[in-house]
Amino acid sequence: MNEKVLIVEDNSQNMKLLEMLLRPRGYHLLKAADGEEALEVATRERPDLIVMDIQLPKLSGLEVTKKLRQMPAFSRTPIIALTAYAMKGDREKFIRAGCNAYLSKPVNTRELLRVLGEMLSPRQRNNH
Ligand code: MN
């Protein structure tokens, strides 16, 4: 049950909130504070799911997502994008880059938990 969830978030306050939300659910949490660190941690730890802030230093969450999708190990890893600056057409842009879902900030915690649970449990049951 201890699925690895990588949280990519450069704002420490938001990071803390996401940790407080996810830790009690029993996820094994990994953290990264910028795009380069996200790639490092992801390739080293192989998370089962990634919660990805889009506005990040060094590499944007969109760039990180595109790079991960080029690697066979990450072709199917669920990626949930979070953004504070949702604009028209963003959803399509994120999905095209390879994100599986997209939530706007401030994050609706119930919604995030729902999406996360949906993306993790069916994979385990169906083994894909
Ligand atoms: Mn940010």
Backbone and ligand atoms as CSV (ligand in chain L), in Angstrom:
chain,resi,resn,atom,element,x,y,z
A,1,MET,N,N,0.820,-1.212,0.000
A,1,MET,CA,C,0.000,0.000,0.000
A,1,MET,C,C,0.852,1.259,0.000
A,2,ASN,N,N,2.138,1.166,0.313
A,2,ASN,CA,C,2.908,2.402,0.414
A,2,ASN,C,C,3.381,2.934,-0.930
A,3,GLU,N,N,2.443,3.462,-1.701
A,3,GLU,CA,C,2.827,3.985,-3.004
A,3,GLU,C,C,3.698,5.216,-2.843
A,4,LYS,N,N,4.678,5.334,-3.736
A,4,LYS,CA,C,5.569,6.489,-3.704
A,4,LYS,C,C,4.946,7.632,-4.489
A,5,VAL,N,N,4.785,8.755,-3.802
A,5,VAL,CA,C,4.244,9.942,-4.463
A,5,VAL,C,C,5.300,11.042,-4.411
A,6,LEU,N,N,5.685,11.526,-5.574
A,6,LEU,CA,C,6.649,12.630,-5.647
A,6,LEU,C,C,5.892,13.956,-5.729
A,7,ILE,N,N,6.171,14.840,-4.781
A,7,ILE,CA,C,5.581,16.180,-4.808
A,7,ILE,C,C,6.631,17.149,-5.338
A,8,VAL,N,N,6.310,17.816,-6.434
A,8,VAL,CA,C,7.219,18.813,-6.997
A,8,VAL,C,C,6.583,20.180,-6.763
A,9,GLU,N,N,7.192,20.971,-5.915
A,9,GLU,CA,C,6.605,22.261,-5.514
A,9,GLU,C,C,7.717,23.162,-4.984
A,10,ASP,N,N,7.831,24.354,-5.519
A,10,ASP,CA,C,8.917,25.245,-5.096
A,10,ASP,C,C,8.523,26.149,-3.931
A,11,ASN,N,N,7.235,26.285,-3.689
A,11,ASN,CA,C,6.783,27.129,-2.580
A,11,ASN,C,C,6.707,26.274,-1.316
A,12,SER,N,N,7.509,26.628,-0.298
A,12,SER,CA,C,7.618,25.753,0.870
A,12,SER,C,C,6.305,25.649,1.634
A,13,GLN,N,N,5.534,26.719,1.625
A,13,GLN,CA,C,4.239,26.696,2.292
A,13,GLN,C,C,3.286,25.698,1.615
A,14,ASN,N,N,3.249,25.752,0.283
A,14,ASN,CA,C,2.413,24.804,-0.464
A,14,ASN,C,C,2.905,23.377,-0.277
A,15,MET,N,N,4.215,23.234,-0.239
A,15,MET,CA,C,4.803,21.899,-0.034
A,15,MET,C,C,4.339,21.334,1.306
A,16,LYS,N,N,4.373,22.190,2.314
A,16,LYS,CA,C,3.973,21.760,3.650
A,16,LYS,C,C,2.501,21.312,3.652
A,17,LEU,N,N,1.665,22.102,2.992
A,17,LEU,CA,C,0.239,21.760,2.926
A,17,LEU,C,C,0.021,20.410,2.236
A,18,LEU,N,N,0.725,20.201,1.136
A,18,LEU,CA,C,0.563,18.943,0.401
A,18,LEU,C,C,1.056,17.765,1.243
A,19,GLU,N,N,2.157,17.977,1.940
A,19,GLU,CA,C,2.670,16.922,2.833
A,19,GLU,C,C,1.659,16.580,3.920
A,20,MET,N,N,1.099,17.637,4.531
A,20,MET,CA,C,0.141,17.414,5.617
A,20,MET,C,C,-1.109,16.691,5.126
A,21,LEU,N,N,-1.436,16.931,3.861
A,21,LEU,CA,C,-2.610,16.291,3.277
A,21,LEU,C,C,-2.335,14.819,2.948
A,22,LEU,N,N,-1.151,14.542,2.422
A,22,LEU,CA,C,-0.879,13.207,1.889
A,22,LEU,C,C,-0.241,12.247,2.887
A,23,ARG,N,N,0.542,12.777,3.809
A,23,ARG,CA,C,1.262,11.881,4.718
A,23,ARG,C,C,0.319,10.986,5.533
A,24,PRO,N,N,-0.769,11.535,6.100
A,24,PRO,CA,C,-1.666,10.676,6.896
A,24,PRO,C,C,-2.342,9.582,6.070
A,25,ARG,N,N,-2.345,9.721,4.731
A,25,ARG,CA,C,-2.968,8.705,3.878
A,25,ARG,C,C,-2.036,7.523,3.640
A,26,GLY,N,N,-0.846,7.598,4.187
A,26,GLY,CA,C,0.057,6.455,4.095
A,26,GLY,C,C,0.926,6.424,2.850
A,27,TYR,N,N,0.928,7.484,2.058
A,27,TYR,CA,C,1.808,7.490,0.893
A,27,TYR,C,C,3.249,7.685,1.333
A,28,HIS,N,N,4.150,7.063,0.615
A,28,HIS,CA,C,5.581,7.311,0.844
A,28,HIS,C,C,5.937,8.563,0.044
A,29,LEU,N,N,6.227,9.657,0.735
A,29,LEU,CA,C,6.401,10.932,0.043
A,29,LEU,C,C,7.848,11.215,-0.320
A,30,LEU,N,N,8.001,11.727,-1.542
A,30,LEU,CA,C,9.290,12.209,-2.018
A,30,LEU,C,C,9.070,13.668,-2.393
A,31,LYS,N,N,10.132,14.474,-2.285
A,31,LYS,CA,C,9.933,15.896,-2.545
A,31,LYS,C,C,10.997,16.452,-3.483
A,32,ALA,N,N,10.585,17.431,-4.291
A,32,ALA,CA,C,11.534,18.154,-5.131
A,32,ALA,C,C,11.069,19.599,-5.215
A,33,ALA,N,N,12.026,20.522,-5.196
A,33,ALA,CA,C,11.685,21.947,-5.131
A,33,ALA,C,C,11.950,22.707,-6.435
A,34,ASP,N,N,12.485,22.029,-7.442
A,34,ASP,CA,C,12.611,22.677,-8.756
A,34,ASP,C,C,12.604,21.599,-9.839
A,35,GLY,N,N,12.612,22.035,-11.076
A,35,GLY,CA,C,12.470,21.088,-12.182
A,35,GLY,C,C,13.610,20.100,-12.305
A,36,GLU,N,N,14.826,20.575,-12.065
A,36,GLU,CA,C,15.980,19.673,-12.189
A,36,GLU,C,C,15.966,18.624,-11.088
A,37,GLU,N,N,15.649,19.082,-9.871
A,37,GLU,CA,C,15.567,18.140,-8.757
A,37,GLU,C,C,14.454,17.116,-9.015
A,38,ALA,N,N,13.372,17.571,-9.610
A,38,ALA,CA,C,12.260,16.665,-9.920
A,38,ALA,C,C,12.729,15.527,-10.822
A,39,LEU,N,N,13.504,15.858,-11.849
A,39,LEU,CA,C,14.017,14.824,-12.764
A,39,LEU,C,C,14.967,13.880,-12.031
A,40,GLU,N,N,15.824,14.446,-11.199
A,40,GLU,CA,C,16.781,13.637,-10.432
A,40,GLU,C,C,16.062,12.646,-9.524
A,41,VAL,N,N,15.162,13.187,-8.709
A,41,VAL,CA,C,14.464,12.337,-7.738
A,41,VAL,C,C,13.612,11.300,-8.461
A,42,ALA,N,N,12.950,11.704,-9.512
A,42,ALA,CA,C,12.071,10.783,-10.244
A,42,ALA,C,C,12.867,9.619,-10.831
A,43,THR,N,N,13.984,9.917,-11.491
A,43,THR,CA,C,14.745,8.834,-12.118
A,43,THR,C,C,15.382,7.932,-11.060
A,44,ARG,N,N,15.739,8.494,-9.922
A,44,ARG,CA,C,16.358,7.698,-8.866
A,44,ARG,C,C,15.332,6.840,-8.109
A,45,GLU,N,N,14.173,7.430,-7.814
A,45,GLU,CA,C,13.214,6.778,-6.906
A,45,GLU,C,C,12.021,6.101,-7.580
A,46,ARG,N,N,11.820,6.377,-8.871
A,46,ARG,CA,C,10.697,5.784,-9.604
A,46,ARG,C,C,9.356,5.894,-8.866
A,47,PRO,N,N,8.863,7.100,-8.657
A,47,PRO,CA,C,7.584,7.251,-7.947
A,47,PRO,C,C,6.423,6.607,-8.726
A,48,ASP,N,N,5.374,6.238,-7.985
A,48,ASP,CA,C,4.178,5.667,-8.616
A,48,ASP,C,C,3.276,6.749,-9.182
A,49,LEU,N,N,3.445,7.972,-8.664
A,49,LEU,CA,C,2.624,9.097,-9.108
A,49,LEU,C,C,3.372,10.392,-8.804
A,50,ILE,N,N,3.142,11.403,-9.634
A,50,ILE,CA,C,3.814,12.688,-9.422
A,50,ILE,C,C,2.780,13.810,-9.361
A,51,VAL,N,N,2.855,14.632,-8.309
A,51,VAL,CA,C,2.054,15.850,-8.214
A,51,VAL,C,C,2.994,16.981,-8.612
A,52,MET,N,N,2.692,17.629,-9.730
A,52,MET,CA,C,3.651,18.522,-10.370
A,52,MET,C,C,3.169,19.968,-10.452
A,53,ASP,N,N,3.807,20.836,-9.674
A,53,ASP,CA,C,3.560,22.262,-9.847
A,53,ASP,C,C,4.091,22.645,-11.229
A,54,ILE,N,N,3.405,23.552,-11.902
A,54,ILE,CA,C,3.850,23.927,-13.257
A,54,ILE,C,C,4.863,25.072,-13.222
A,55,GLN,N,N,4.630,26.052,-12.354
A,55,GLN,CA,C,5.555,27.184,-12.250
A,55,GLN,C,C,6.691,26.814,-11.308
A,56,LEU,N,N,7.850,26.480,-11.897
A,56,LEU,CA,C,9.002,25.999,-11.122
A,56,LEU,C,C,10.271,26.682,-11.606
A,57,PRO,N,N,11.257,26.832,-10.718
A,57,PRO,CA,C,12.559,27.327,-11.169
A,57,PRO,C,C,13.286,26.271,-12.012
A,58,LYS,N,N,14.207,26.718,-12.826
A,58,LYS,CA,C,15.097,25.886,-13.657
A,58,LYS,C,C,14.379,25.249,-14.843
A,59,LEU,N,N,13.509,24.313,-14.562
A,59,LEU,CA,C,12.695,23.722,-15.631
A,59,LEU,C,C,11.249,23.809,-15.188
A,60,SER,N,N,10.344,24.175,-16.076
A,60,SER,CA,C,8.935,24.234,-15.685
A,60,SER,C,C,8.388,22.816,-15.536
A,61,GLY,N,N,7.269,22.704,-14.852
A,61,GLY,CA,C,6.638,21.410,-14.685
A,61,GLY,C,C,6.259,20.782,-16.018
A,62,LEU,N,N,5.973,21.645,-16.988
A,62,LEU,CA,C,5.627,21.164,-18.322
A,62,LEU,C,C,6.845,20.543,-19.007
A,63,GLU,N,N,7.983,21.210,-18.858
A,63,GLU,CA,C,9.227,20.689,-19.442
A,63,GLU,C,C,9.631,19.380,-18.774
A,64,VAL,N,N,9.493,19.334,-17.443
A,64,VAL,CA,C,9.823,18.105,-16.717
A,64,VAL,C,C,8.935,16.963,-17.204
A,65,THR,N,N,7.645,17.255,-17.327
A,65,THR,CA,C,6.699,16.233,-17.780
A,65,THR,C,C,7.070,15.705,-19.168
A,66,LYS,N,N,7.394,16.627,-20.073
A,66,LYS,CA,C,7.762,16.205,-21.438
A,66,LYS,C,C,9.004,15.313,-21.415
A,67,LYS,N,N,9.987,15.690,-20.589
A,67,LYS,CA,C,11.220,14.889,-20.504
A,67,LYS,C,C,10.929,13.509,-19.922
A,68,LEU,N,N,10.112,13.464,-18.872
A,68,LEU,CA,C,9.790,12.175,-18.261
A,68,LEU,C,C,9.074,11.267,-19.258
A,69,ARG,N,N,8.166,11.842,-20.033
A,69,ARG,CA,C,7.392,11.035,-20.987
A,69,ARG,C,C,8.250,10.446,-22.101
A,70,GLN,N,N,9.445,11.010,-22.284
A,70,GLN,CA,C,10.347,10.448,-23.294
A,70,GLN,C,C,11.075,9.215,-22.772
A,71,MET,N,N,11.017,8.997,-21.448
A,71,MET,CA,C,11.688,7.833,-20.858
A,71,MET,C,C,10.682,6.699,-20.712
A,72,PRO,N,N,11.059,5.490,-21.178
A,72,PRO,CA,C,10.135,4.352,-21.081
A,72,PRO,C,C,9.630,4.117,-19.657
A,73,ALA,N,N,10.481,4.318,-18.658
A,73,ALA,CA,C,10.079,4.069,-17.265
A,73,ALA,C,C,8.941,4.983,-16.826
A,74,PHE,N,N,8.787,6.102,-17.512
A,74,PHE,CA,C,7.764,7.072,-17.101
A,74,PHE,C,C,6.682,7.271,-18.157
A,75,SER,N,N,6.554,6.314,-19.045
A,75,SER,CA,C,5.558,6.494,-20.103
A,75,SER,C,C,4.140,6.467,-19.553
A,76,ARG,N,N,3.939,5.786,-18.409
A,76,ARG,CA,C,2.572,5.656,-17.878
A,76,ARG,C,C,2.401,6.183,-16.470
A,77,THR,N,N,3.442,6.708,-15.873
A,77,THR,CA,C,3.336,7.220,-14.504
A,77,THR,C,C,2.337,8.373,-14.442
A,78,PRO,N,N,1.311,8.276,-13.588
A,78,PRO,CA,C,0.346,9.382,-13.524
A,78,PRO,C,C,1.004,10.682,-13.058
A,79,ILE,N,N,0.717,11.754,-13.764
A,79,ILE,CA,C,1.229,13.074,-13.393
A,79,ILE,C,C,0.044,14.029,-13.251
A,80,ILE,N,N,-0.096,14.586,-12.040
A,80,ILE,CA,C,-1.166,15.549,-11.773
A,80,ILE,C,C,-0.550,16.942,-11.743
A,81,ALA,N,N,-0.930,17.778,-12.677
A,81,ALA,CA,C,-0.380,19.130,-12.763
A,81,ALA,C,C,-1.173,20.085,-11.873
A,82,LEU,N,N,-0.446,20.986,-11.210
A,82,LEU,CA,C,-1.075,22.027,-10.396
A,82,LEU,C,C,-0.618,23.384,-10.922
A,83,THR,N,N,-1.546,24.309,-11.107
A,83,THR,CA,C,-1.112,25.634,-11.526
A,83,THR,C,C,-1.959,26.740,-10.929
A,84,ALA,N,N,-1.292,27.818,-10.612
A,84,ALA,CA,C,-1.977,28.973,-10.044
A,84,ALA,C,C,-2.476,29.901,-11.143
A,85,TYR,N,N,-1.955,29.720,-12.341
A,85,TYR,CA,C,-2.292,30.651,-13.421
A,85,TYR,C,C,-3.009,29.931,-14.546
A,86,ALA,N,N,-4.191,29.441,-14.212
A,86,ALA,CA,C,-4.948,28.718,-15.216
A,86,ALA,C,C,-5.503,29.685,-16.249
A,87,MET,N,N,-5.154,29.429,-17.482
A,87,MET,CA,C,-5.688,30.266,-18.551
A,87,MET,C,C,-6.353,29.397,-19.607
A,88,LYS,N,N,-7.104,30.065,-20.471
A,88,LYS,CA,C,-7.787,29.355,-21.537
A,88,LYS,C,C,-6.762,28.578,-22.368
A,89,GLY,N,N,-7.066,27.324,-22.621
A,89,GLY,CA,C,-6.161,26.527,-23.430
A,89,GLY,C,C,-5.096,25.800,-22.629
A,90,ASP,N,N,-4.961,26.142,-21.357
A,90,ASP,CA,C,-3.942,25.517,-20.524
A,90,ASP,C,C,-4.173,24.026,-20.380
A,91,ARG,N,N,-5.421,23.677,-20.154
A,91,ARG,CA,C,-5.740,22.278,-19.926
A,91,ARG,C,C,-5.228,21.427,-21.098
A,92,GLU,N,N,-5.537,21.857,-22.305
A,92,GLU,CA,C,-5.124,21.132,-23.500
A,92,GLU,C,C,-3.600,21.055,-23.578
A,93,LYS,N,N,-2.969,22.186,-23.224
A,93,LYS,CA,C,-1.500,22.249,-23.272
A,93,LYS,C,C,-0.882,21.244,-22.303
A,94,PHE,N,N,-1.452,21.172,-21.097
A,94,PHE,CA,C,-0.906,20.261,-20.085
A,94,PHE,C,C,-1.138,18.805,-20.486
A,95,ILE,N,N,-2.317,18.521,-20.973
A,95,ILE,CA,C,-2.634,17.149,-21.361
A,95,ILE,C,C,-1.741,16.722,-22.524
A,96,ARG,N,N,-1.533,17.653,-23.472
A,96,ARG,CA,C,-0.667,17.339,-24.614
A,96,ARG,C,C,0.763,17.067,-24.160
A,97,ALA,N,N,1.211,17.787,-23.138
A,97,ALA,CA,C,2.574,17.590,-22.627
A,97,ALA,C,C,2.709,16.247,-21.909
A,98,GLY,N,N,1.580,15.635,-21.566
A,98,GLY,CA,C,1.641,14.316,-20.938
A,98,GLY,C,C,1.061,14.247,-19.539
A,99,CYS,N,N,0.498,15.349,-19.047
A,99,CYS,CA,C,-0.133,15.303,-17.723
A,99,CYS,C,C,-1.447,14.525,-17.826
A,100,ASN,N,N,-1.763,13.748,-16.794
A,100,ASN,CA,C,-3.003,12.978,-16.790
A,100,ASN,C,C,-4.176,13.771,-16.254
A,101,ALA,N,N,-3.879,14.716,-15.382
A,101,ALA,CA,C,-4.933,15.538,-14.805
A,101,ALA,C,C,-4.351,16.897,-14.486
A,102,TYR,N,N,-5.236,17.819,-14.230
A,102,TYR,CA,C,-4.799,19.176,-14.060
A,102,TYR,C,C,-5.727,19.858,-13.067
A,103,LEU,N,N,-5.159,20.404,-11.982
A,103,LEU,CA,C,-5.954,21.078,-10.952
A,103,LEU,C,C,-5.431,22.492,-10.762
A,104,SER,N,N,-6.335,23.433,-10.565
A,104,SER,CA,C,-5.876,24.806,-10.359
A,104,SER,C,C,-5.693,25.075,-8.869
A,105,LYS,N,N,-4.783,25.995,-8.573
A,105,LYS,CA,C,-4.499,26.417,-7.201
A,105,LYS,C,C,-5.377,27.606,-6.849
A,106,PRO,N,N,-5.745,27.826,-5.609
A,106,PRO,CA,C,-5.456,26.950,-4.477
A,106,PRO,C,C,-6.119,25.588,-4.633
A,107,VAL,N,N,-5.381,24.559,-4.270
A,107,VAL,CA,C,-5.830,23.192,-4.512
A,107,VAL,C,C,-7.028,22.840,-3.637
A,108,ASN,N,N,-8.035,22.298,-4.284
A,108,ASN,CA,C,-9.167,21.726,-3.575
A,108,ASN,C,C,-8.701,20.352,-3.067
A,109,THR,N,N,-8.517,20.249,-1.745
A,109,THR,CA,C,-7.865,19.057,-1.201
A,109,THR,C,C,-8.664,17.781,-1.455
A,110,ARG,N,N,-9.974,17.885,-1.371
A,110,ARG,CA,C,-10.812,16.713,-1.580
A,110,ARG,C,C,-10.665,16.212,-3.025
A,111,GLU,N,N,-10.631,17.195,-3.948
A,111,GLU,CA,C,-10.483,16.885,-5.367
A,111,GLU,C,C,-9.124,16.216,-5.641
A,112,LEU,N,N,-8.084,16.761,-5.024
A,112,LEU,CA,C,-6.752,16.189,-5.230
A,112,LEU,C,C,-6.689,14.750,-4.716
A,113,LEU,N,N,-7.251,14.510,-3.536
A,113,LEU,CA,C,-7.239,13.163,-2.970
A,113,LEU,C,C,-8.034,12.197,-3.835
A,114,ARG,N,N,-9.138,12.686,-4.381
A,114,ARG,CA,C,-9.976,11.845,-5.237
A,114,ARG,C,C,-9.208,11.431,-6.496
A,115,VAL,N,N,-8.617,12.425,-7.167
A,115,VAL,CA,C,-7.882,12.159,-8.410
A,115,VAL,C,C,-6.706,11.218,-8.140
A,116,LEU,N,N,-6.004,11.500,-7.043
A,116,LEU,CA,C,-4.855,10.690,-6.679
A,116,LEU,C,C,-5.254,9.233,-6.424
A,117,GLY,N,N,-6.326,9.061,-5.659
A,117,GLY,CA,C,-6.795,7.716,-5.366
A,117,GLY,C,C,-7.235,6.979,-6.611
A,118,GLU,N,N,-7.901,7.692,-7.514
A,118,GLU,CA,C,-8.363,7.096,-8.775
A,118,GLU,C,C,-7.190,6.634,-9.622
A,119,MET,N,N,-6.140,7.432,-9.627
A,119,MET,CA,C,-5.019,7.118,-10.510
A,119,MET,C,C,-4.120,6.039,-9.947
A,120,LEU,N,N,-4.128,5.861,-8.647
A,120,LEU,CA,C,-3.271,4.840,-8.056
A,120,LEU,C,C,-3.946,3.481,-7.969
A,121,SER,N,N,-5.161,3.418,-7.455
A,121,SER,CA,C,-5.737,2.095,-7.189
A,121,SER,C,C,-6.069,1.269,-8.430
A,122,PRO,N,N,-6.642,1.838,-9.499
A,122,PRO,CA,C,-6.945,1.004,-10.659
A,122,PRO,C,C,-5.690,0.391,-11.274
A,123,ARG,N,N,-4.586,1.138,-11.205
A,123,ARG,CA,C,-3.333,0.629,-11.769
A,123,ARG,C,C,-2.909,-0.634,-11.035
A,124,GLN,N,N,-3.088,-0.605,-9.695
A,124,GLN,CA,C,-2.661,-1.753,-8.914
A,124,GLN,C,C,-3.543,-2.954,-9.191
A,125,ARG,N,N,-4.849,-2.695,-9.300
A,125,ARG,CA,C,-5.773,-3.797,-9.525
A,125,ARG,C,C,-5.563,-4.428,-10.871
A,126,ASN,N,N,-5.415,-3.608,-11.914
A,126,ASN,CA,C,-5.330,-4.142,-13.272
A,126,ASN,C,C,-3.893,-4.396,-13.720
A,127,ASN,N,N,-2.986,-4.036,-12.861
A,127,ASN,CA,C,-1.574,-4.245,-13.164
A,127,ASN,C,C,-1.139,-3.567,-14.474
A,128,HIS,N,N,-1.594,-2.352,-14.710
A,128,HIS,CA,C,-1.028,-1.568,-15.833
A,128,HIS,C,C,-1.017,-0.089,-15.523
L,1,MN,MN,MN,5.564,27.246,-8.175
